[in-house]
Amino acid sequence: MEQYIIVYSKYIITLFMILYTVLSFSRVFCTETGRKKYDNLQSAFIFVIQFAAFLTICVEKGDVDYLFFYAMSQIAIFTAMMMFSMIYPGINRLLVNHMCLLLGTGFVILTRLDLHKAGKQLLISAVSLAVALAVPLFIRRCRFWKKLTWAYAGAGITAIGAVLILGQVTHGSKLFFSLGGITFQPSEFVKILFLFCMAAILWEDSSFKNVALSGAVAAAHILILAASRDLGSALIFFAAYVFLVFFATGKYRYLLAGAGAGGVASYLAFLIFRHVQVRVQAWKDPWSVIDNQGYQITQSLFAMSRGSWFGLGIGQGTPKDIPYVETDFIFAAVTEELGIIFSICLIFICISCFFMILKIALYSSDPFFRLIASGFGVMYIFQIFLTIGGGTKFIPLTGVTLPLVSYGGSSVMTTLILFSIMQGIWLREQDEWEKEDRRRRKAYDGSGVGEEPYEEDYIEEDYQDYSDMENDAVDDEYMEDGDYEEEGWNEDEYEEDDFEEDYRNGPEKEIYWDDEEEAPWNGRKNIRYPKGK
């Protein structure tokens, strides 16, 4: 029985992962009711995938600790889904589901690799989810975000500057520092401050002066990261800045200038930093240095090739042969044990997240939050590209993590907070839509502020009456000469100049007509009417 579970669970996991991915894109073409059904199905599929994966781990390990971890991880995921939906009824369920699926995939792989690290990841994720629950409320209600430009810049530069001075050296780079026994990677948290800072500078004025000012602030961040040899983060910050300037100005020359500057900076990094030269050599021909510099990438390629379409099954591969597999090469571990199909679906889900983030940016009426959402979308998809591209030998390895899947508390907490910021922007825009809808419905009958909106069927009836009046107006255009007298109209009574358009007229100002039944209906504030009426 145990052997059957180990063998067939991978097919069940793959099947439900395919169904989940298909629903992610199919819901775009559905009605609102259909989307809710798809969101509920996706939530159910997440728990089926998790159950099949952890059942395999528990059967293989035969340790009650793994069963306990499974129970705790599912409580965390289920609680996050329920709390987000209950506290924020208009929440974007697709982003919540994707967030929980990616987080759950990380739990599965980390549990298989190292239960202790998986436990730390679960604890940090639970704390991060609790913090993330409050973030949309602050984004939705607070109005001071645009005024803290230099506070963002100062805090961000100070944080990464502290790492440059006090940070621990790991493989030639300064990435972390410890505080009270807890290790932080400040560059992850500075991503949030950086996005807010750039948006605050560019949202209102994207002139060349402000572009240059934002460039100076961005350069300060990037140069400090480069001095710390955190080149992966520096590259992400640079890409986010270039695209933010493009989004703010709409000028393609900034993209071209950014591409040129990035090429020059990459070449200089290759000349200056020895570890960059090692990574480029491992990328160009890892087989010639397979015993040292190319060992990581070759083992990653071996692992993915062994996985084939459906994977070897959880616990059946050898992902621990890859150094730092739980951080830089987590994608190779996923592919080896869960299969190429599962990994392709995982990529599509990340792309779906990116599209939804861009949709939030597109529909945001506030240019400040539009820039923040666009910047996070670029950061997110670019980091996915760097991680998967480096692990598959598509590009040189950069040493960044796969968001929500790789091991790393700072990365997980930052990504969850950024996802919650997107939810806050989404809810904020829904509030604006509702205000506009109420305003339009109140202005519908011209009764002014304070009137209750019409019921839907009553509104449709009035629109029908209005369309009939339009038809009558069209018929009047074809009245023959002499019909004016029959209708009681003297064509010489009013001249063209006697009509004026009063743009100051609002719903609070009433216009009286001699015959109330003949008064034209108009749902707009500004209407044409004859003088003296």
C-alpha positions in Angstrom: 0.0 0.0 0.0 2.8 2.4 0.9 4.5 1.8 -2.5 1.2 2.5 -4.3 0.9 5.8 -2.5 4.5 6.9 -3.3 4.1 5.9 -7.0 0.7 7.3 -7.8 0.6 10.4 -5.7 2.8 12.2 -8.2 0.2 11.7 -10.9 -2.6 13.0 -8.6 -0.5 16.0 -7.7 0.3 16.7 -11.4 -3.4 16.3 -12.4 -4.7 18.8 -9.9 -1.9 21.2 -10.6 -2.9 21.2 -14.3 -6.5 21.8 -13.3 -5.5 24.6 -11.0 -3.4 26.3 -13.7 -6.2 26.0 -16.3 -8.7 27.6 -13.9 -6.3 30.5 -13.3 -6.5 31.6 -16.9 -10.1 30.4 -17.6 -11.6 32.6 -14.9 -10.6 35.7 -17.0 -13.3 34.8 -19.5 -16.0 34.1 -16.9 -18.7 36.2 -15.2 -18.4 37.3 -11.6 -20.4 34.3 -10.4 -18.2 32.0 -12.4 -15.1 33.5 -11.1 -16.2 32.8 -7.5 -16.8 29.2 -8.3 -13.4 28.9 -9.9 -11.8 30.6 -6.9 -13.5 28.0 -4.6 -12.4 25.2 -6.8 -8.8 26.4 -6.8 -8.8 26.6 -3.0 -10.0 23.0 -2.9 -7.3 21.9 -5.4 -4.6 23.5 -3.2 -5.6 21.3 -0.2 -5.8 18.2 -2.4 -2.3 18.8 -3.7 -1.0 19.4 -0.2 -2.7 16.3 1.2 -1.3 14.0 -1.5 2.2 15.5 -1.1 2.3 15.3 2.7 0.7 11.8 2.7 3.6 10.6 0.6 6.1 12.3 2.9 4.5 10.8 6.1 4.3 7.3 4.6 7.9 7.5 3.5 9.3 8.9 6.7 7.0 7.2 9.2 7.5 10.0 11.7 4.7 11.7 13.5 6.6 15.0 13.4 5.8 15.3 9.7 2.1 14.7 10.3 2.2 17.5 12.9 3.9 19.8 10.5 1.3 19.0 7.8 -1.5 19.9 10.2 0.1 23.2 11.2 0.9 24.2 7.7 -2.7 23.6 6.5 -4.0 25.5 9.5 -1.8 28.5 8.5 -2.9 28.3 4.8 -6.6 27.8 5.6 -6.6 30.6 8.2 -5.0 33.0 5.7 -7.6 32.2 3.0 -10.5 32.6 5.4 -9.3 35.7 7.2 -8.5 37.6 4.0 -12.0 36.8 2.6 -13.8 37.6 5.9 -12.0 40.8 6.7 -11.9 42.1 3.1 -15.0 40.9 1.2 -13.8 42.4 -2.1 -10.4 40.8 -1.9 -8.7 39.5 -5.0 -9.1 35.8 -4.5 -6.9 34.8 -7.3 -3.8 36.5 -5.8 -4.7 34.9 -2.4 -4.9 31.4 -3.9 -1.7 31.8 -5.8 0.1 33.1 -2.7 -1.1 30.1 -0.7 -0.2 27.6 -3.5 3.3 28.9 -3.8 3.8 29.0 -0.1 2.4 25.4 0.2 4.7 24.2 -2.5 7.6 25.6 -0.6 6.5 23.8 2.6 6.3 20.5 0.7 9.8 20.8 -0.8 11.5 22.2 2.4 9.8 19.4 4.5 11.3 16.8 2.2 14.7 18.5 2.3 15.0 19.6 5.9 12.2 19.5 8.5 13.9 21.9 10.8 14.2 24.6 8.1 10.7 23.9 7.1 9.6 24.5 10.6 11.4 27.9 10.7 9.8 28.8 7.4 6.4 27.9 8.7 6.8 30.0 11.8 8.1 33.1 9.8 5.2 32.6 7.3 2.6 32.5 10.0 3.9 35.7 11.6 4.2 37.3 8.1 0.6 36.4 7.2 -0.6 37.9 10.5 1.2 41.2 9.6 0.0 41.0 6.0 -3.6 40.8 7.2 -3.4 44.4 8.5 -1.5 45.9 5.5 -4.5 46.3 3.1 -6.3 48.3 5.8 -3.5 50.8 6.1 -3.1 51.1 2.3 -6.8 51.6 2.0 -7.4 54.2 4.8 -4.1 56.1 5.2 -3.5 59.2 3.0 0.1 60.1 3.9 2.0 57.6 1.7 2.9 60.2 -0.9 4.4 62.6 1.6 7.2 60.5 3.0 9.6 60.6 0.0 12.8 61.3 1.8 11.8 59.1 4.8 11.7 56.1 2.4 15.0 57.1 0.8 16.7 57.7 4.2 15.5 54.5 5.8 16.4 52.3 2.8 19.9 53.7 2.3 20.5 53.5 6.1 19.4 49.8 6.2 21.6 48.6 3.3 24.4 50.8 4.5 24.4 49.1 7.8 24.8 45.8 6.1 27.8 47.1 4.1 29.4 48.2 7.4 28.2 45.5 9.9 27.1 42.7 7.7 28.3 39.1 7.9 30.4 38.0 4.9 28.9 34.9 3.2 30.6 33.6 0.1 32.3 36.9 -0.5 29.0 38.9 -0.1 27.5 40.9 2.7 23.8 40.1 2.7 22.8 39.6 6.3 23.2 41.0 9.8 21.9 39.6 13.1 19.9 41.4 15.7 19.0 39.7 19.0 19.8 36.3 17.5 17.6 36.9 14.5 19.1 37.1 11.0 17.8 39.7 8.6 18.5 40.4 4.9 17.6 44.2 4.8 17.8 44.4 1.0 14.5 42.4 0.9 12.7 44.9 3.1 14.3 47.9 1.3 12.5 46.7 -1.9 9.2 48.1 -0.4 10.8 51.4 0.6 12.5 51.7 -2.8 9.2 51.3 -4.7 7.4 53.8 -2.5 10.3 56.3 -2.8 10.5 56.1 -6.6 6.7 56.4 -6.9 6.6 59.4 -4.5 9.2 61.2 -6.6 7.7 60.4 -10.1 3.9 60.2 -9.6 3.1 63.9 -9.9 6.0 65.3 -11.9 7.9 63.1 -14.3 10.0 65.9 -15.8 13.7 65.4 -16.6 14.6 67.1 -13.3 12.6 64.6 -11.2 13.9 61.7 -13.4 17.4 62.8 -12.6 16.6 63.1 -8.9 15.1 59.7 -8.8 18.1 58.4 -10.7 20.5 59.8 -8.0 18.5 58.1 -5.2 18.3 54.8 -7.1 22.1 55.0 -7.9 22.8 55.4 -4.1 20.8 52.1 -3.4 22.4 50.2 -6.3 26.0 51.3 -5.6 25.7 50.3 -1.9 24.3 46.9 -2.9 27.1 46.5 -5.4 29.7 47.4 -2.8 28.2 44.7 -0.6 28.5 42.3 -3.6 24.8 41.7 -3.4 24.6 41.9 -7.2 21.4 40.0 -7.6 19.5 42.5 -5.6 21.3 45.4 -7.3 20.1 44.0 -10.6 16.5 43.8 -9.4 16.5 47.3 -8.1 18.0 48.6 -11.3 15.4 46.9 -13.5 12.6 48.2 -11.3 13.9 51.7 -11.5 14.2 51.7 -15.3 10.7 50.4 -15.8 9.2 52.8 -13.2 10.7 55.7 -15.1 9.3 54.3 -18.3 5.8 53.9 -16.8 5.9 57.4 -15.3 7.1 59.2 -18.5 5.9 56.8 -21.3 9.2 57.6 -23.1 11.0 54.6 -24.7 14.3 56.4 -24.7 14.6 55.8 -21.0 14.2 52.0 -21.6 17.0 52.2 -24.3 19.2 54.2 -22.0 18.5 51.8 -19.1 19.4 48.8 -21.3 22.6 50.5 -22.4 23.6 51.4 -18.8 22.7 47.9 -17.6 25.0 46.4 -20.3 27.9 48.6 -19.3 27.4 47.9 -15.6 27.3 44.2 -16.2 30.6 44.3 -18.1 32.2 46.4 -15.4 30.9 43.9 -12.7 32.5 41.1 -14.8 35.8 42.9 -14.8 35.8 43.9 -11.1 34.3 41.0 -9.2 36.0 37.6 -9.3 32.8 35.6 -8.3 31.0 37.1 -11.3 33.8 35.8 -13.6 33.4 32.3 -11.9 29.6 32.3 -12.5 30.0 33.4 -16.1 32.5 30.6 -16.7 30.1 28.1 -15.1 27.4 29.4 -17.3 29.4 29.2 -20.6 30.8 25.7 -20.1 30.0 24.1 -16.7 31.2 20.7 -17.9 34.8 22.0 -18.1 34.7 23.0 -14.4 32.3 20.4 -13.2 34.4 19.6 -10.1 34.4 23.1 -8.7 32.8 26.2 -10.3 30.4 24.3 -12.4 29.3 21.7 -9.8 26.1 23.5 -8.7 24.7 24.1 -12.2 25.6 20.6 -13.5 23.9 18.9 -10.6 20.9 21.1 -11.1 20.7 20.1 -14.8 21.1 16.4 -13.8 18.3 16.7 -11.3 15.9 18.2 -13.7 16.6 15.7 -16.4 16.0 12.8 -14.0 12.6 14.3 -13.1 11.1 13.8 -16.6 7.4 14.8 -17.1 5.9 13.5 -13.8 9.0 13.5 -11.5 10.5 10.7 -9.5 8.1 11.2 -6.7 8.5 13.0 -3.4 11.5 11.6 -1.5 12.7 9.5 -4.5 15.2 12.0 -5.9 18.6 13.3 -4.7 18.1 17.1 -4.6 20.5 17.3 -1.6 23.4 16.7 -4.0 22.9 20.3 -5.1 24.6 22.8 -2.8 22.2 25.4 -1.4 19.3 23.6 -3.1 16.8 25.1 -0.6 17.5 28.7 -1.7 19.1 29.2 -5.1 18.2 25.9 -6.7 14.8 25.1 -5.2 13.3 25.0 -8.8 15.6 22.0 -9.6 14.4 20.1 -6.6 10.7 20.8 -7.5 11.4 19.6 -11.1 13.2 16.4 -10.0 10.6 15.1 -7.6 7.3 16.7 -9.0 8.1 16.7 -12.7 8.5 19.1 -15.6 4.7 19.4 -16.0 4.4 20.6 -12.4 7.2 23.0 -12.9 5.8 24.5 -16.1 2.5 24.9 -14.3 4.4 26.7 -11.5 5.9 29.1 -14.0 2.4 29.8 -15.5 1.0 30.5 -12.0 3.8 33.0 -11.4 3.0 34.6 -14.8 -0.7 34.7 -13.8 0.4 36.6 -10.6 2.3 39.0 -12.8 -0.7 39.6 -15.1 -3.0 40.2 -12.2 -0.6 42.7 -10.6 -0.4 44.6 -13.9 -4.2 44.5 -14.1 -4.4 46.1 -10.6 -1.9 48.8 -11.8 -3.8 49.3 -15.0 -7.2 49.9 -13.3 -5.7 52.1 -10.5 -6.9 55.7 -10.8 -4.1 56.9 -8.5 -0.8 57.4 -10.3 1.2 56.9 -7.1 -0.2 53.4 -6.4 -0.2 52.6 -10.1 3.6 53.1 -10.1 4.0 51.0 -7.0 1.9 48.1 -8.4 3.8 48.3 -11.7 7.2 48.3 -9.9 6.3 45.3 -7.8 5.1 43.4 -10.9 8.5 44.1 -12.6 10.4 43.1 -9.5 8.4 39.9 -9.0 8.6 38.6 -12.6 12.3 39.7 -13.0 13.2 37.8 -9.8 11.4 34.7 -11.1 13.3 35.0 -14.3 16.7 35.3 -12.6 16.1 32.4 -10.3 14.7 29.9 -12.8 17.0 31.2 -15.6 20.1 30.7 -13.5 19.0 27.2 -12.3 18.4 26.1 -15.9 21.6 27.6 -17.3 19.6 30.1 -19.4 21.5 33.0 -17.8 24.4 33.2 -15.3 23.5 32.4 -11.7 22.6 35.5 -9.7 21.9 33.9 -6.3 18.4 35.2 -5.7 15.5 33.2 -4.2 12.3 32.0 -5.8 9.6 34.1 -4.1 7.5 32.2 -1.5 9.0 28.9 -2.5 12.7 29.1 -1.5 13.9 29.0 2.1 14.4 32.5 3.5 12.4 34.4 6.1 13.2 37.9 4.9 12.2 37.0 1.3 8.9 35.3 2.4 7.9 38.2 4.7 8.7 40.9 2.1 6.8 39.1 -0.6 3.7 38.5 1.5 3.7 42.1 2.5 4.0 43.2 -1.1 1.1 40.9 -2.1 -1.0 42.5 0.7 -0.1 46.0 -0.6 -1.4 44.9 -4.0 -4.6 43.8 -2.2 -4.8 47.2 -0.5 -4.5 49.0 -3.9 -7.2 46.7 -5.3 -9.6 47.4 -2.4 -8.8 51.1 -2.6 -9.8 51.2 -6.2 -13.0 49.3 -5.5 -13.9 51.9 -2.9 -13.4 54.6 -5.6 -15.6 52.6 -8.0 -18.3 52.3 -5.4 -18.2 56.1 -4.6 -18.5 56.9 -8.3 -21.3 54.5 -8.8 -23.2 56.0 -5.9 -22.6 59.5 -7.2 -23.9 58.6 -10.7 -27.0 56.8 -9.3 -27.8 59.8 -7.1 -27.4 62.2 -10.0 -29.6 59.9 -12.2 -32.9 61.7 -11.3 -31.3 65.1 -10.7 -32.5 65.1 -7.1 -29.1 65.9 -5.6 -27.1 64.6 -2.7 -28.8 62.6 -0.1 -31.4 60.8 -2.2 -31.4 57.0 -2.1 -30.4 55.3 -5.4 -33.2 53.8 -7.5 -33.9 50.2 -7.6 -32.5 48.5 -10.7 -35.8 47.8 -12.4 -36.9 51.4 -11.8 -33.7 52.7 -13.4 -34.2 50.5 -16.5 -37.8 51.8 -16.8 -36.6 55.4 -16.8 -33.9 54.7 -19.3 -36.6 53.2 -21.6 -38.7 56.3 -21.3 -35.7 58.5 -22.1 -35.0 56.5 -25.2 -38.6 57.1 -26.3 -38.1 60.8 -25.9 -35.0 60.5 -28.1 -37.0 58.9 -30.8 -39.6 61.7 -30.6 -36.8 64.2 -31.0 -35.5 62.4 -34.1 -39.1 62.5 -35.6 -39.2 66.2 -35.0 -36.3 66.7 -37.3 -38.5 65.6 -40.2 -41.5 67.9 -39.5 -42.7 69.7 -42.6 -43.1 73.5 -42.9 -46.2 74.7 -41.0 -46.1 71.9 -38.5 -44.5 74.3 -36.0 -47.8 76.2 -35.8 -49.7 72.9 -35.3 -47.5 72.0 -32.4 -47.8 75.5 -30.9 -44.3 76.5 -31.8 -43.3 79.8 -33.3 -40.0 79.3 -35.1 -39.2 83.0 -34.8 -39.8 83.0 -31.0 -36.4 81.7 -30.3 -33.2 82.1 -32.1 -30.1 80.0 -32.0 -28.4 82.4 -29.7 -31.2 82.1 -27.2 -29.8 78.7 -26.2 -26.9 78.5 -23.9 -25.1 75.8 -22.0 -24.8 76.5 -18.3 -21.8 74.6 -17.0 -22.3 75.9 -13.5 -25.7 74.2 -13.3 -25.8 71.3 -10.9 -28.4 69.0 -9.4 -29.0 71.4 -6.6 -30.3 74.1 -9.1 -33.8 73.4 -10.5 -35.0 74.6 -13.9 -38.8 75.3 -14.1 -40.7 74.8 -17.3 -44.1 76.2 -18.3 -45.4 72.7 -18.9 -43.9 70.2 -16.5 -44.8 67.2 -18.7 -42.9 68.8 -21.7 -39.7 69.3 -19.7 -36.9 67.3 -21.3 -35.1 64.8 -19.0 -31.4 64.7 -18.8 -29.3 62.8 -16.3 -26.3 65.0 -16.7 -25.6 68.1 -14.7 -25.1 70.4 -17.7 -28.2 70.7 -19.9 -29.3 72.9 -22.7 -32.4 74.9 -22.1 -34.1 78.0 -23.6 -33.5 81.3 -21.9 -36.3 82.5 -19.7 -37.7 79.0 -19.1 
